[in-house]
Amino acid sequence: MDPGEKQRRKQIKAALAKKAADDFERSLPTSRSNFTKLFDHLDALLGQRGCDHTNSLANAFLRDLMIENSDEVVAWMADHGGYCDCEILANVEEYFE
Protein backbone atom coordinates (compact mmCIF):
# COMPACT_ATOMS: atom_id res chain seq x y z
CA MET A 1 0.00 0.00 0.00
CA ASP A 2 1.43 3.35 -0.97
CA PRO A 3 1.71 6.15 1.64
CA GLY A 4 -1.04 8.20 -0.03
CA GLU A 5 -3.52 5.33 0.22
CA LYS A 6 -2.56 4.72 3.84
CA GLN A 7 -3.18 8.41 4.67
CA ARG A 8 -6.52 8.37 2.82
CA ARG A 9 -7.66 5.34 4.83
CA LYS A 10 -6.66 7.07 8.07
CA GLN A 11 -8.72 10.11 7.10
CA ILE A 12 -11.74 7.95 6.26
CA LYS A 13 -11.43 6.09 9.56
CA ALA A 14 -11.17 9.37 11.50
CA ALA A 15 -14.20 10.80 9.67
CA LEU A 16 -16.26 7.68 10.44
CA ALA A 17 -15.26 7.81 14.12
CA LYS A 18 -16.23 11.50 14.31
CA LYS A 19 -19.58 10.80 12.67
CA ALA A 20 -20.28 7.95 15.11
CA ALA A 21 -19.41 10.22 18.07
CA ASP A 22 -21.62 13.01 16.71
CA ASP A 23 -24.51 10.59 16.12
CA PHE A 24 -24.15 9.28 19.68
CA GLU A 25 -24.26 12.80 21.13
CA ARG A 26 -27.40 13.60 19.12
CA SER A 27 -29.05 10.39 20.37
CA LEU A 28 -28.74 11.40 24.04
CA PRO A 29 -32.12 12.21 25.58
CA THR A 30 -30.49 14.50 28.17
CA SER A 31 -27.15 16.22 28.50
CA ARG A 32 -23.89 14.38 28.91
CA SER A 33 -23.49 16.33 32.16
CA ASN A 34 -26.72 14.86 33.54
CA PHE A 35 -25.53 11.36 32.67
CA THR A 36 -22.20 11.99 34.42
CA LYS A 37 -24.01 13.22 37.53
CA LEU A 38 -26.28 10.17 37.43
CA PHE A 39 -23.32 7.77 37.15
CA ASP A 40 -21.56 9.45 40.10
CA HIS A 41 -24.77 9.31 42.14
CA LEU A 42 -25.35 5.62 41.36
CA ASP A 43 -21.73 4.77 42.09
CA ALA A 44 -21.97 6.33 45.55
CA LEU A 45 -25.34 4.84 46.48
CA LEU A 46 -24.81 1.38 45.05
CA GLY A 47 -21.61 1.13 47.06
CA GLN A 48 -23.65 1.72 50.22
CA ARG A 49 -26.92 -0.05 49.44
CA GLY A 50 -26.29 -2.50 46.64
CA CYS A 51 -28.63 -3.01 43.71
CA ASP A 52 -32.23 -4.13 44.11
CA HIS A 53 -32.33 -4.96 40.37
CA THR A 54 -34.60 -2.04 39.53
CA ASN A 55 -33.75 1.43 38.30
CA SER A 56 -35.33 3.08 41.34
CA LEU A 57 -32.20 5.05 42.25
CA ALA A 58 -31.84 6.36 38.71
CA ASN A 59 -35.53 7.27 38.55
CA ALA A 60 -35.37 9.14 41.86
CA PHE A 61 -32.25 11.01 40.76
CA LEU A 62 -33.84 12.03 37.45
CA ARG A 63 -36.90 13.29 39.35
CA ASP A 64 -34.64 15.26 41.71
CA LEU A 65 -32.94 16.87 38.70
CA MET A 66 -36.42 17.65 37.35
CA ILE A 67 -35.66 15.95 34.05
CA GLU A 68 -38.95 16.30 32.19
CA ASN A 69 -38.33 13.41 29.80
CA SER A 70 -37.12 10.96 32.45
CA ASP A 71 -39.12 8.12 30.87
CA GLU A 72 -37.24 8.70 27.62
CA VAL A 73 -33.90 8.72 29.49
CA VAL A 74 -34.76 5.44 31.25
CA ALA A 75 -35.85 3.86 27.95
CA TRP A 76 -32.63 5.04 26.27
CA MET A 77 -30.55 3.51 29.07
CA ALA A 78 -32.47 0.22 28.79
CA ASP A 79 -31.80 0.21 25.04
CA HIS A 80 -28.11 0.50 25.90
CA GLY A 81 -28.09 -2.33 28.47
CA GLY A 82 -29.12 -0.43 31.60
CA TYR A 83 -32.15 -2.31 32.89
CA CYS A 84 -31.36 -1.67 36.55
CA ASP A 85 -29.12 0.68 38.52
CA CYS A 86 -26.07 -1.59 38.55
CA GLU A 87 -26.44 -2.35 34.83
CA ILE A 88 -26.61 1.37 34.12
CA LEU A 89 -23.16 1.67 35.67
CA ALA A 90 -21.83 -1.53 34.11
CA ASN A 91 -23.21 -1.09 30.61
CA VAL A 92 -24.33 2.47 29.93
CA GLU A 93 -21.46 4.34 31.55
CA GLU A 94 -18.97 2.69 29.20
CA TYR A 95 -20.58 4.52 26.26
CA PHE A 96 -19.39 7.77 27.84
CA GLU A 97 -15.76 6.80 28.28
ROMARGU-857995 format. One line per field, with one value per residue: chain; residue number from 1; x, y, z of N, C-alpha, C, O in turn; residue in three letters. Coordinates in steps of 0.1 Angstrom, whole numbers. Example, Ala and Ser with C-alpha at 12.3 -4.5 7.8 and 13.67 -1.06 7.14 Angstrom:
// ROMARGU-857995
vexba <- A  A $
roke <- 1  2 $
n.xx <- 132  128 $
n.yy <- -57  -22 $
n.zz <- 78  71 $
ca.xx <- 123  137 $
ca.yy <- -45  -11 $
ca.zz <- 78  71 $
c.xx <- 132  129 $
c.yy <- -33  0 $
c.zz <- 78  79 $
o.xx <- 142  134 $
o.yy <- -33  11 $
o.zz <- 85  80 $
lumti <- ALA  SER $
//
This chain:
// ROMARGU-857995
vexba <- A  A  A  A  A  A  A  A  A  A  A  A  A  A  A  A  A  A  A  A  A  A  A  A  A  A  A  A  A  A  A  A  A  A  A  A  A  A  A  A  A  A  A  A  A  A  A  A  A  A  A  A  A  A  A  A  A  A  A  A  A  A  A  A  A  A  A  A  A  A  A  A  A  A  A  A  A  A  A  A  A  A  A  A  A  A  A  A  A  A  A  A  A  A  A  A  A $
roke <- 1  2  3  4  5  6  7  8  9  10  11  12  13  14  15  16  17  18  19  20  21  22  23  24  25  26  27  28  29  30  31  32  33  34  35  36  37  38  39  40  41  42  43  44  45  46  47  48  49  50  51  52  53  54  55  56  57  58  59  60  61  62  63  64  65  66  67  68  69  70  71  72  73  74  75  76  77  78  79  80  81  82  83  84  85  86  87  88  89  90  91  92  93  94  95  96  97 $
n.xx <- 9  6  20  2  -24  -25  -27  -51  -69  -67  -78  -104  -112  -110  -129  -152  -152  -156  -181  -197  -194  -206  -232  -239  -239  -261  -281  -286  -309  -308  -285  -250  -237  -257  -259  -234  -235  -255  -243  -222  -238  -251  -230  -220  -243  -249  -227  -231  -257  -262  -276  -310  -320  -337  -344  -347  -331  -319  -343  -353  -332  -333  -358  -353  -335  -353  -358  -376  -382  -378  -387  -381  -353  -348  -357  -339  -315  -321  -322  -296  -285  -289  -308  -313  -301  -274  -267  -269  -246  -227  -230  -241  -226  -201  -204  -198  -172 $
n.yy <- -12  21  52  74  62  49  71  82  63  65  90  85  67  83  102  86  78  102  109  88  94  120  113  97  116  132  114  113  116  134  158  152  159  156  128  121  131  114  89  92  95  71  54  61  55  28  16  18  7  -14  -32  -33  -45  -30  2  21  40  55  65  81  100  113  124  142  159  171  163  164  146  120  94  88  90  68  47  50  43  16  6  6  -13  -9  -19  -20  -3  -11  -22  0  14  -5  -11  12  34  29  37  64  68 $
n.zz <- 0  -9  5  2  -1  24  41  32  40  67  71  63  82  106  100  100  127  139  130  141  168  169  161  183  204  195  199  226  252  272  287  285  308  327  326  335  362  371  369  388  411  413  416  441  458  452  462  489  493  476  447  439  417  402  386  404  419  399  387  408  411  386  388  409  397  381  355  326  306  317  315  288  290  307  291  270  283  290  264  259  275  302  324  351  381  387  363  347  355  348  320  306  313  301  275  276  280 $
ca.xx <- 0  14  17  -10  -35  -26  -32  -65  -77  -67  -87  -117  -114  -112  -142  -163  -153  -162  -196  -203  -194  -216  -245  -242  -243  -274  -291  -287  -321  -305  -272  -239  -235  -267  -255  -222  -240  -263  -233  -216  -248  -253  -217  -220  -253  -248  -216  -236  -269  -263  -286  -322  -323  -346  -338  -353  -322  -318  -355  -354  -323  -338  -369  -346  -329  -364  -357  -389  -383  -371  -391  -372  -339  -348  -358  -326  -306  -325  -318  -281  -281  -291  -322  -314  -291  -261  -264  -266  -232  -218  -232  -243  -215  -190  -206  -194  -158 $
ca.yy <- 0  33  62  82  53  47  84  84  53  71  101  79  61  94  108  77  78  115  108  80  102  130  106  93  128  136  104  114  122  145  162  144  163  149  114  120  132  102  78  94  93  56  48  63  48  14  11  17  0  -25  -30  -41  -50  -20  14  31  50  64  73  91  110  120  133  153  169  177  159  163  134  110  81  87  87  54  39  50  35  2  2  5  -23  -4  -23  -17  7  -16  -24  14  17  -15  -11  25  43  27  45  78  68 $
ca.zz <- 0  -10  16  0  2  38  47  28  48  81  71  63  96  115  97  104  141  143  127  151  181  167  161  197  211  191  204  240  256  282  285  289  322  335  327  344  375  374  371  401  421  414  421  455  465  451  471  502  494  466  437  441  404  395  383  413  423  387  386  419  408  375  393  417  387  374  340  322  298  324  309  276  295  312  280  263  291  288  250  259  285  316  329  366  385  385  348  341  357  341  306  299  315  292  263  278  283 $
c.xx <- 9  10  5  -23  -37  -31  -47  -74  -77  -77  -102  -121  -117  -125  -153  -164  -159  -177  -203  -204  -205  -230  -249  -246  -257  -285  -294  -300  -320  -290  -262  -236  -245  -264  -243  -226  -247  -253  -226  -225  -250  -241  -217  -230  -253  -237  -221  -248  -270  -274  -298  -328  -335  -338  -343  -344  -321  -331  -356  -344  -328  -350  -363  -340  -340  -363  -371  -392  -377  -375  -383  -358  -338  -349  -345  -316  -308  -320  -303  -276  -283  -305  -324  -302  -277  -257  -262  -251  -223  -219  -233  -232  -203  -191  -200  -179  -150 $
c.yy <- 12  43  70  74  51  60  86  75  59  82  96  74  72  100  99  77  91  115  99  87  113  124  102  105  133  126  105  121  133  148  152  147  156  134  112  121  120  90  80  91  78  49  49  55  33  8  10  7  -13  -23  -39  -46  -42  -8  25  42  60  72  84  103  119  129  145  163  176  175  156  150  122  96  78  84  73  45  38  42  20  -3  0  -4  -20  -7  -21  -8  2  -18  -10  17  7  -14  3  34  41  34  59  79  71 $
c.zz <- 0  2  15  3  17  45  44  37  63  82  71  76  106  113  101  120  146  141  137  164  180  168  175  205  208  196  219  244  266  280  290  304  331  337  336  359  380  377  385  413  423  420  436  463  464  459  485  503  486  457  440  428  398  392  392  417  411  385  396  415  396  379  401  408  379  358  335  314  304  319  296  280  300  301  272  270  289  274  249  270  299  321  344  369  383  371  341  343  348  326  299  301  306  279  264  281  270 $
o.xx <- 18  -1  -2  -33  -48  -40  -54  -84  -88  -84  -110  -132  -126  -132  -163  -175  -167  -185  -214  -214  -212  -239  -260  -256  -264  -296  -303  -303  -329  -283  -265  -233  -241  -266  -243  -221  -246  -255  -224  -221  -250  -243  -213  -228  -256  -238  -216  -249  -277  -282  -297  -339  -343  -326  -344  -349  -320  -330  -361  -348  -326  -351  -368  -340  -338  -366  -377  -403  -370  -367  -379  -352  -328  -342  -341  -308  -299  -315  -298  -265  -279  -314  -335  -293  -268  -246  -255  -245  -213  -209  -228  -228  -196  -181  -198  -174  -137 $
o.yy <- 13  42  73  80  51  59  90  79  57  83  101  76  70  104  104  76  91  120  103  86  115  130  103  104  137  130  100  132  140  141  144  138  152  128  103  114  115  83  70  86  73  40  40  49  26  -3  1  -1  -22  -13  -51  -51  -48  -7  37  54  72  84  95  115  131  141  156  175  185  184  147  145  114  87  67  75  66  34  28  35  12  -14  -6  -3  -27  2  -20  -5  9  -16  -9  22  11  -16  5  41  51  37  66  90  71 $
o.zz <- 8  7  24  9  23  54  53  41  69  91  78  81  114  122  107  125  156  149  142  171  190  174  179  212  217  198  223  238  269  273  299  312  342  347  344  367  391  387  392  423  435  428  443  473  473  464  492  513  489  458  444  427  390  395  388  418  413  383  392  417  397  374  400  411  371  351  340  314  297  319  294  273  296  301  267  264  288  273  240  275  308  321  349  360  378  367  331  334  343  319  289  292  302  272  254  283  271 $
lumti <- MET  ASP  PRO  GLY  GLU  LYS  GLN  ARG  ARG  LYS  GLN  ILE  LYS  ALA  ALA  LEU  ALA  LYS  LYS  ALA  ALA  ASP  ASP  PHE  GLU  ARG  SER  LEU  PRO  THR  SER  ARG  SER  ASN  PHE  THR  LYS  LEU  PHE  ASP  HIS  LEU  ASP  ALA  LEU  LEU  GLY  GLN  ARG  GLY  CYS  ASP  HIS  THR  ASN  SER  LEU  ALA  ASN  ALA  PHE  LEU  ARG  ASP  LEU  MET  ILE  GLU  ASN  SER  ASP  GLU  VAL  VAL  ALA  TRP  MET  ALA  ASP  HIS  GLY  GLY  TYR  CYS  ASP  CYS  GLU  ILE  LEU  ALA  ASN  VAL  GLU  GLU  TYR  PHE  GLU $
//
